[in-house]
Amino acid sequence: MKKKKILTLNFLILALMMPSNIFAKEFKDVKRNGNVSWAYEYIDELSNKNILKGYEDGSFKPNNAVSFLETMEIIKSTLNPSEDLINDAVTKNLETLNSNGVPEWARGAVAFNIEHGTITVKTLEQAKARGFINSKVYPNRNSIAVYFARALGLNKSDDKKVLKFKDMEKISPLTLEYLPELIKANIFTSTGSDGNFNGNKAIKRSEIAAIISKSIKWVGNNDVTEKDPITEGESLIPEEDILPDNTDKNINTEENSNDNNISSDSVITEDTNSSVNKDEKNNDTVNFAGEILEITDAQGVRYLKVKITESDNPNFPTGNLITVHTSRFYNVGDSVSGSGKLGKNNLLDIKLN
């Protein structure tokens, strides 16, 4: 195992997380006693250190999802490798970066994370194929946890007694192996904000602020070890497409659902024979009506969190939550109707009427 001391932090992060010079106390949507008060100190700390910034309209948009490429850039900035190391990584992986359409601003970050052992070339290839590169889909908490664990050089552990999550059965097996050390390093908590890990939900800007702050503190007190190459069975391939606010494993997309083939188990797995194939064969149709509980904008796409109020299929009863992305305009409280294919505890190929 090759060991390398990451250079001193310089507290710089890319423009994708820094649209303007607005400190947390000035963000109109981040208040000490507001809806994301739990994240106020993290956002305030990082904005005052010029790591995270807000938008020109005076907002921070704490509920916006963080993309795959943004995550790679955040990890690179947290570890702050030398320019020589980044340049060498880009040169070595130039053909891979070109063939997978990695934009110029993210090349250094992606190449560094490949060389560092956060992801593999196969991860990147699957990320492109499944829409992660162009931010049509987003990595979920299962993936983010593994990315950070590997980036920080944390080892797997079978010490499950430190895990207090109520939704343990919904956490990816690979994530479960890394979570004990992430919790011991104080990067993640042992119970989550509501007692659940919510592994199939995307990471929001408010949540990534907490992870960055805690990771910076950990890096400052520890040597970051470069991991041995990831084995083929642990290549962190996005097995299914995950979108923001995937609650109770029910999420899909309205547009291009046949092309995206979106499901909602995990974007990382050690078993490449995913159960999604079984779900695809399930042709039971569910016609539903529901109420929009929340609307999240992410890079021009609206994500609707919908509570099912009517269903014609007893295997998908009322009360379930789904998330659909759309280009249409809706308001919170609006009623919507549509249909989808019944999967394993979720809906596939959702279309709104």
DALINRA-V661271 format. One record per residue. N is the residue number from 0. PHI is phi in whole degrees, -180 to 180 (999 if undefined). Layout:
N:PHI
N:PHI
This chain:
0:999
1:-87
2:-114
3:-143
4:-85
5:-73
6:-64
7:-57
8:-65
9:-113
10:58
11:-117
12:-141
13:-69
14:-65
15:-62
16:-105
17:-135
18:-70
19:-163
20:-90
21:-132
22:-82
23:-57
24:-66
25:-102
26:-65
27:-72
28:-113
29:-132
30:-120
31:-59
32:-115
33:-92
34:-67
35:-116
36:-59
37:-62
38:-100
39:-57
40:-63
41:-65
42:-66
43:-63
44:-61
45:-74
46:-72
47:-68
48:-92
49:68
50:-91
51:-117
52:-132
53:-100
54:-102
55:-63
56:-84
57:88
58:-104
59:-106
60:54
61:-65
62:-94
63:-69
64:-76
65:-103
66:-82
67:-60
68:-67
69:-62
70:-63
71:-62
72:-67
73:-63
74:-64
75:-61
76:-67
77:-65
78:-85
79:50
80:-70
81:-69
82:-62
83:-62
84:-64
85:-66
86:-62
87:-63
88:-65
89:-64
90:-60
91:-66
92:-111
93:-59
94:-62
95:-64
96:-63
97:-66
98:-68
99:-105
100:66
101:-73
102:-66
103:-55
104:-65
105:-104
106:-63
107:-60
108:-68
109:-66
110:-62
111:-61
112:-68
113:-66
114:-69
115:-76
116:100
117:-69
118:-135
119:-119
120:-60
121:-65
122:-57
123:-64
124:-62
125:-71
126:-61
127:-65
128:-62
129:-102
130:95
131:-75
132:-68
133:-94
134:63
135:-75
136:-135
137:-129
138:-69
139:-99
140:-66
141:-56
142:-70
143:-58
144:-61
145:-69
146:-58
147:-69
148:-61
149:-68
150:-62
151:-85
152:76
153:-80
154:-92
155:-69
156:-150
157:-103
158:-81
159:-73
160:-67
161:-83
162:-92
163:-117
164:-70
165:-79
166:-111
167:-55
168:-69
169:-97
170:-88
171:-56
172:-56
173:-68
174:-62
175:-59
176:-75
177:-94
178:-58
179:-55
180:-74
181:-65
182:-71
183:-64
184:-83
185:66
186:-84
187:-120
188:-91
189:-83
190:-124
191:76
192:-71
193:-124
194:90
195:-116
196:-80
197:57
198:-63
199:-95
200:-99
201:-71
202:-82
203:-97
204:-60
205:-65
206:-71
207:-68
208:-61
209:-65
210:-65
211:-61
212:-57
213:-70
214:-68
215:-60
216:-63
217:-67
218:-62
219:-65
220:-112
221:-141
222:-82
223:-89
224:-95
225:-77
226:-72
227:-62
228:-53
229:-69
230:-72
231:-57
232:-76
233:-130
234:-85
235:57
236:-76
237:-67
238:-67
239:-137
240:-85
241:-118
242:-112
243:-58
244:59
245:-80
246:-96
247:53
248:60
249:-120
250:-155
251:-164
252:-125
253:-77
254:-86
255:55
256:-66
257:-71
258:-77
259:-76
260:50
261:-80
262:-131
263:-154
264:-95
265:-168
266:-92
267:-136
268:-162
269:-97
270:-112
271:-74
272:-88
273:-68
274:-73
275:-61
276:-64
277:-67
278:-67
279:-65
280:-82
281:-87
282:-100
283:-65
284:-92
285:-119
286:-98
287:-139
288:-131
289:-160
290:-114
291:-76
292:-94
293:-156
294:-125
295:-121
296:-97
297:-139
298:55
299:87
300:-109
301:-98
302:-108
303:-103
304:-92
305:-120
306:-96
307:-72
308:-109
309:-141
310:-149
311:-95
312:-125
313:-65
314:-81
315:-136
316:-76
317:-63
318:99
319:-66
320:-115
321:-130
322:-127
323:-128
324:-105
325:-153
326:-99
327:-76
328:-99
329:-137
330:-122
331:-59
332:99
333:-65
334:-95
335:-134
336:-139
337:-179
338:-147
339:-162
340:-92
341:-76
342:-106
343:-86
344:66
345:-155
346:-114
347:-114
348:52
349:-70
350:-133
351:-88
352:-74
